[in-house]
């Protein structure tokens, strides 16, 4: 089915509810607004396979803004709402977005980014448009409500399926747009992956899905889309709070949800009496992903919620997909699941298959075709020499029963609270600082977040480490990076280990913080 079906069959059924405000959007209202948005995008000159971008916090219009692109055959890029103006501008330009839809809360950042976004044709602002005085005469800014009011709520005459073009971080610090071929088909026909996931996680009509994560992320994007395609109700949290999350399950009779391990940890840290105060009996399926879950945390969650917890492993690139339910995980503790989509190969550095139980880099004969948008070099780097396999650099092994375990990341990617962070951008900034001779940035264990960002710095000759130097460096970084990428702490070394080739031997530094265990990820 498709949301438009339920708009006619069950027009008054809630499609989207904002958890904080209680604002309800019915299926009929969602259908009308999505159609108006598609009409507005088409009238603005965006045709099938064109691009627009969304830069907002979780809010009421977010889902309808995505739905407009999905029925207009467009690629829409949901941008991390915590990025700086510079970071956001890069994605807007790289994605070739011609329209940017943002909120009043994010408008100051958008204004700062405009000089680096010469290709933008319009900025639509939800909430109240309060453009800065020096831009008040600009034709670039449009009030979102005023734009939509000019168009009918009927479908456009040339509906096609649209899809997100999301970004993953790159080892160079520059994000990479992940673009897939988009078949010329009606929006009522989903891509095959959606049907597969609906069956895997027991989605059904009348389900109630609680979304606690930022809507710009690929996992909430998919889960929300699945729910609306099957006639369920989506409860969107403006931001995650452990007590509020539990209360929403009770108050709305939530049946399905998807979380990251940090959310588990924060709920487990609530006072036992506070946890016991909520009725969670309606919950049927709780899915987690985005970061490995510490075994102790997962055992505690299973003891609390019962055998309803599902785990999966998959990159935004869609290379392959592994999944397991509670029973499978208990029989294979620590696994991220058995590969159910894609053809996995575990290879050593020379490209040879390693024996069962031994760790190597994970390569997939790709489950879904993709490329990095406007970056053929990065696409080639992620592929095997014969072009048949692709990797994102994760390291792991497969046991005798075919279950996959992750042990490391070849690219030193950090996953902190479910957010992917590549350290190269931060390293480059630190090394450019006049008081820094060398720098390394990597992930270290954090009980709450799984990992946190750590910097190890070699000061210039004659300069000693100090608290004032740390403050200076962190202030410097905060002027260029979103807060997620900034180290939580800085340690100092007289000399950092570099190979004769000049390559930083970062693993020597990182291993000091991880100890001698087999796994170097949490």
C-alpha positions in Angstrom: 0.0 0.0 0.0 1.0 3.7 0.0 0.0 6.7 2.2 -2.4 8.0 -0.4 -4.4 4.7 -0.1 -4.9 5.3 3.6 -5.7 9.0 3.0 -8.8 7.7 1.2 -9.5 4.6 3.2 -8.8 6.0 6.6 -8.5 9.8 6.2 -8.8 10.6 9.9 -6.2 8.0 11.1 -3.2 9.7 12.6 -0.2 9.4 10.4 2.3 11.5 12.3 2.2 12.7 15.9 4.9 15.0 17.4 5.5 13.6 20.8 6.4 16.9 22.5 3.6 19.1 21.3 1.0 16.4 20.6 0.5 17.9 17.1 -1.4 15.3 14.9 -1.2 15.0 11.2 -3.8 12.7 9.7 -3.3 10.6 6.6 -5.6 13.0 4.7 -3.6 16.0 5.8 -0.3 14.3 5.0 -1.6 13.4 1.6 -2.7 17.0 0.9 0.5 18.6 2.1 2.8 16.1 0.3 0.9 16.7 -2.9 1.2 20.5 -2.5 4.9 20.1 -1.9 5.3 18.0 -5.0 3.3 20.6 -7.0 5.6 23.4 -5.6 8.8 21.5 -6.4 7.6 20.8 -10.0 6.6 24.4 -10.5 10.0 25.5 -9.3 11.5 23.6 -12.2 12.6 20.4 -10.4 12.0 17.4 -12.6 12.6 13.7 -12.1 16.1 12.9 -10.7 16.8 16.5 -9.7 17.9 17.3 -6.1 16.8 19.3 -3.1 18.0 19.4 0.5 16.4 19.5 3.9 18.2 21.1 6.9 16.0 21.0 10.0 15.6 19.7 13.4 12.8 17.1 14.0 9.6 19.1 13.5 6.1 18.8 12.2 6.7 19.4 8.4 9.8 17.2 8.2 8.0 14.1 7.0 5.7 15.8 4.5 8.7 17.6 3.0 10.4 14.2 2.4 7.1 12.7 1.1 6.8 15.5 -1.5 10.1 14.4 -3.1 9.2 10.8 -2.9 6.1 11.3 -5.2 7.9 13.7 -7.5 10.8 11.4 -8.6 13.4 13.6 -6.8 16.5 12.9 -4.8 16.2 14.6 -1.4 19.1 15.0 0.9 18.4 15.2 4.6 21.4 17.1 6.2 22.6 16.5 9.7 21.0 19.3 11.7 24.1 19.6 14.0 26.5 20.6 11.2 28.1 24.0 10.9 27.3 26.4 8.1 30.5 25.4 6.3 29.8 21.7 6.6 26.2 22.1 5.5 27.1 24.3 2.5 29.4 21.6 1.2 26.6 19.0 1.2 24.2 21.5 -0.5 26.6 22.1 -3.3 27.9 18.6 -3.6 24.4 17.2 -3.8 23.5 19.7 -6.5 20.5 20.8 -4.5 18.6 23.6 -6.1 16.1 24.2 -3.3 16.9 24.1 0.5 14.1 23.6 2.9 15.0 24.7 6.4 13.4 26.0 9.7 13.4 29.3 11.4 15.7 27.8 14.1 18.3 26.9 11.5 18.0 30.0 9.3 21.0 31.9 10.8 23.3 29.0 9.9 21.8 29.0 6.4 22.4 32.7 6.0 26.0 32.2 7.0 26.3 29.4 4.4 24.8 31.2 1.5 28.0 32.7 0.0 29.2 29.1 -0.4 25.9 28.0 -2.1 25.7 30.0 -5.3 23.6 27.3 -7.1 20.7 27.6 -4.6 17.6 28.9 -6.4 15.3 29.2 -3.3 15.3 28.7 0.5 11.9 27.6 1.9 11.5 28.3 5.6 9.0 26.5 7.8 7.7 28.2 11.0 7.9 32.0 10.9 10.2 33.5 8.2 12.3 36.1 10.0 15.0 36.8 7.4 17.9 39.0 8.6 17.5 42.7 7.7 20.3 42.7 5.2 18.6 39.9 3.3 15.0 40.9 3.7 14.8 42.1 0.1 16.2 38.9 -1.3 13.9 36.8 -3.5 15.8 33.7 -2.4 13.8 33.3 0.9 10.2 32.0 0.7 7.8 31.3 3.5 7.0 27.5 3.3 3.3 28.0 4.1 3.0 30.8 1.5 4.7 28.6 -1.1 2.4 25.6 -0.5 -0.8 27.8 -0.4 -0.4 28.6 -4.1 -0.8 25.0 -5.2 -3.7 22.4 -5.2 -3.6 19.3 -2.9 -4.1 17.0 -5.9 -1.3 14.7 -7.1 1.1 16.1 -9.8 0.3 14.6 -13.3 3.7 13.0 -13.6 4.2 11.2 -10.3 7.4 9.0 -10.0 9.1 7.3 -7.1 11.7 9.5 -5.4 14.2 8.5 -2.7 16.7 10.0 -0.2 20.3 10.6 -1.2 22.0 10.4 2.1 25.5 11.2 3.0 28.1 9.1 4.9 31.3 10.6 6.3 34.5 10.2 4.3 38.0 9.3 5.4 39.1 12.6 4.1 36.6 14.4 6.3 34.3 15.3 3.3 31.0 13.5 3.4 30.0 11.3 0.4 26.6 11.3 -1.2 25.2 7.8 -1.7 23.2 7.7 -4.9 21.3 4.7 -6.3 19.7 4.2 -9.7 16.0 5.3 -9.4 13.7 3.2 -11.5 11.0 5.0 -13.5 8.0 3.7 -11.5 5.1 5.2 -9.6 5.6 6.1 -5.9 3.1 3.4 -4.9 5.7 0.8 -5.9 8.4 0.7 -3.2 12.0 -0.4 -3.7 12.5 -4.1 -3.0 14.4 -3.4 0.3 11.3 -2.0 1.9 9.2 -5.1 1.5 12.1 -7.2 2.9 12.4 -5.0 6.0 8.7 -4.9 6.6 8.6 -8.7 6.8 11.8 -8.9 8.9 10.5 -6.7 11.6 6.8 -7.7 11.5 5.5 -4.4 10.4 1.7 -4.3 10.0 -1.2 -2.0 9.5 -2.3 -0.1 12.7 1.2 -0.5 14.2 2.4 2.5 16.2 6.1 3.4 15.6 8.0 5.5 18.1 10.9 7.4 16.4 13.4 8.8 19.0 16.3 9.6 16.6 17.0 12.5 14.3 15.0 12.2 11.1 18.0 13.1 8.9 19.6 9.7 9.7 19.0 6.8 7.3 17.6 4.4 9.8 14.7 6.6 11.0 14.1 7.6 7.4 13.5 4.0 6.4 11.5 3.1 9.5 9.2 6.0 9.1 8.7 5.3 5.4 7.9 1.7 6.2 5.3 2.6 8.8 3.5 5.1 6.6 3.5 2.7 3.6 1.7 0.1 5.8 -0.8 2.4 7.4 0.7 2.8 10.8 1.1 5.8 13.1 4.5 7.5 13.6 5.3 9.2 16.9 8.2 11.6 16.4 10.3 12.7 19.4 11.8 16.1 19.0 14.8 14.9 20.9 15.5 11.8 22.9 14.9 11.7 26.7 14.9 8.3 28.4 11.9 9.0 30.7 9.9 10.6 28.0 10.6 7.7 25.7 9.2 5.2 28.2 6.2 7.4 28.9 5.4 7.6 25.1 5.4 3.8 24.9 2.8 3.7 27.6 0.7 6.7 26.5 0.5 5.8 22.8 0.5 2.0 23.1 3.7 1.9 21.0 4.2 -1.4 19.2 7.5 -0.8 17.3 10.6 1.3 17.7 14.2 1.6 16.6 17.0 2.8 18.8 20.8 3.0 19.2 22.7 1.4 22.1 23.3 4.7 23.8 19.6 5.1 24.3 19.5 1.7 25.9 22.3 2.7 28.3 20.6 5.9 29.3 17.3 4.2 30.0 19.1 1.5 32.1 20.6 4.3 34.2 17.2 5.5 35.3 16.3 4.6 38.9 14.7 1.1 38.9 11.5 2.5 40.4 11.3 5.0 37.6 11.7 2.3 35.0 9.1 0.1 36.6 6.6 2.9 36.6 5.9 2.5 32.9 3.7 -0.1 31.2 5.7 -1.3 28.2 3.5 -4.3 27.5 2.4 -3.0 24.1 5.9 -3.1 22.7 6.3 -5.9 20.1 9.5 -5.2 18.3 12.5 -3.0 19.3 15.2 -2.8 16.7 18.7 -1.5 17.3 21.6 -0.7 15.0 24.1 2.1 14.0 26.7 0.9 16.6 27.6 -2.4 18.3 25.8 -2.9 21.6 27.9 -3.9 24.6 26.9 -7.4 25.6 26.1 -6.4 29.2 23.8 -3.7 28.1 22.0 -6.0 25.7 21.6 -8.7 28.3 20.1 -6.1 30.7 17.6 -4.9 28.0 16.5 -8.4 27.2 16.0 -9.1 30.9 13.9 -5.9 31.1 11.9 -6.0 27.8 11.9 -9.7 27.0 12.8 -11.4 23.7 11.6 -8.6 21.4 14.9 -7.0 20.6 16.2 -7.3 17.0 19.7 -6.2 15.8 21.0 -5.5 12.3 24.2 -4.4 10.6 24.2 -2.5 7.4 25.9 0.5 5.9 24.1 3.5 4.4 25.6 2.4 1.1 23.4 -0.7 1.2 26.3 -3.1 0.5 24.8 -6.0 2.5 22.6 -6.7 5.5 22.9 -8.9 8.6 20.2 -9.4 11.2 19.4 -11.4 14.3 16.5 -11.7 16.7 16.9 -12.1 20.5 17.1 -15.9 20.5 19.8 -15.9 17.8 21.8 -13.3 19.7 21.6 -15.2 23.0 22.9 -18.2 21.2 25.7 -16.2 19.6 26.4 -13.3 22.1 28.1 -10.4 20.5 27.0 -11.1 16.9 25.5 -8.4 14.7 23.5 -11.1 12.9 23.6 -13.5 10.0 23.9 -12.1 6.5 20.5 -12.1 4.9 21.1 -9.7 2.0 24.3 -9.4 -0.1 27.2 -11.9 -0.5 29.8 -11.4 2.2 33.5 -12.2 1.8 36.1 -11.8 4.7 39.5 -11.0 3.1 43.0 -10.4 4.4 45.2 -7.4 3.2 46.2 -9.3 0.1 42.6 -10.0 -0.9 42.6 -13.7 0.1 39.7 -15.3 2.0 40.5 -15.9 5.7 39.5 -19.1 7.5 36.3 -19.2 9.5 36.6 -17.5 12.8 39.5 -15.3 11.7 39.1 -11.5 11.3 39.5 -9.7 8.0 38.1 -6.8 6.1 34.4 -7.2 5.2 33.7 -7.1 1.4 30.2 -7.5 -0.1 29.1 -8.4 -3.6 26.8 -5.4 -3.4 23.2 -6.1 -2.6 22.0 -2.8 -4.1 23.8 -0.8 -6.8 25.2 2.6 -5.7 27.9 5.1 -6.3 29.3 8.1 -4.5 27.7 11.2 -6.1 30.1 13.1 -8.2 33.1 11.2 -6.8 34.2 8.4 -9.1 37.5 8.2 -7.3 35.9 7.4 -3.9 33.6 4.9 -5.7 36.7 3.1 -7.1 38.5 3.2 -3.8 35.6 1.4 -2.1 35.6 -1.3 -4.8 37.7 -4.4 -5.3 40.2 -4.3 -8.3 37.8 -6.3 -10.5 34.9 -4.1 -9.5 32.8 -7.0 -8.1 32.9 -6.2 -4.4 32.6 -3.1 -2.1 33.7 -2.3 1.4 33.2 0.5 4.0 36.3 -0.8 5.9 34.8 -2.7 8.7 36.8 -5.6 10.1 35.2 -8.8 11.5 34.8 -12.5 11.3 32.1 -15.1 10.7 31.6 -18.1 13.1 30.9 -21.7 12.1 27.1 -21.0 12.2 27.4 -18.1 9.8 27.0 -15.3 12.3 29.0 -12.1 11.8 31.0 -10.3 14.5 32.6 -6.9 14.2 36.1 -6.4 15.7 37.5 -3.2 14.2 37.3 -0.5 11.6 40.0 -0.2 9.0 39.2 3.4 8.5 39.3 4.4 12.2 35.7 5.6 11.9 34.3 6.5 15.3 30.7 5.6 16.2 29.6 7.8 19.1 26.0 7.6 20.3 25.1 6.1 16.9 26.7 9.0 14.9 29.4 8.1 12.4 32.5 10.3 12.7 35.6 10.2 10.6 38.6 11.8 12.3 40.6 13.1 9.3 38.9 16.5 9.2 39.6 17.2 12.9 43.2 16.0 12.5 43.8 18.3 9.5 42.5 21.3 11.5 44.7 20.5 14.5 47.8 20.1 12.4 47.1 23.4 10.8 47.1 25.1 14.2 50.4 27.1 14.8 51.1 25.5 18.1 50.6 21.9 16.9 53.4 19.8 15.3 51.4 16.7 14.8 48.0 15.2 15.8 46.0 12.0 15.8 42.2 11.7 16.4 40.5 8.4 17.1 37.8 6.7 19.2 38.2 5.5 22.7 35.7 3.6 25.0 32.9 5.5 26.5 30.4 3.7 28.7 27.4 5.8 27.6 28.2 6.6 24.0 30.1 3.5 23.1 33.0 5.6 21.8 34.1 9.2 22.3 36.4 11.3 20.2 40.0 11.6 21.6 42.8 13.7 20.3 46.5 13.1 20.9 48.6 16.1 20.1 52.4 16.7 19.7 53.0 20.4 20.5 55.6 22.4 18.6 59.1 22.2 19.9 59.6 24.2 23.1 55.9 24.3 24.0 54.6 22.3 27.0 51.2 20.8 27.3 48.8 22.8 29.5 45.1 23.3 30.3 45.2 26.6 28.5 46.5 25.0 25.3 43.7 22.4 25.5 41.1 25.2 25.8 42.7 27.1 23.0 42.6 24.0 20.7 39.1 23.1 21.6 37.9 26.7 21.0 39.7 26.6 17.7 38.0 23.4 16.6 34.5 24.6 17.7 34.8 27.4 15.2 35.1 24.9 12.3 33.4 21.6 13.4 30.0 20.5 14.6 30.2 19.5 18.3 29.9 15.8 17.5 33.3 15.8 15.8 35.1 17.8 18.5 37.3 15.7 20.9 36.0 15.3 24.4 39.6 15.4 25.7 43.2 16.0 24.4 46.2 14.1 25.5 49.8 15.1 24.7 52.9 13.2 23.5 56.4 14.4 22.8 56.4 12.5 19.4 53.7 10.7 17.5 54.5 7.4 15.9 55.0 7.8 12.1 56.3 5.3 9.7 59.3 6.2 7.4 56.8 6.9 4.7 55.2 9.6 6.8 52.1 7.6 7.5 50.8 8.0 11.1 50.8 4.7 12.9 47.6 5.6 14.7 46.8 2.0 15.8 49.7 2.1 18.3 48.2 5.1 20.0 44.6 3.8 20.0 45.5 0.4 21.3 46.7 2.0 24.6 43.2 3.0 25.3 41.5 -0.2 24.3 43.7 -2.7 26.0 44.4 -6.2 24.7 40.9 -7.5 24.0 40.0 -9.0 20.6 37.5 -6.3 19.8 38.5 -2.6 19.3 34.9 -1.4 19.1 32.2 -1.1 21.7 
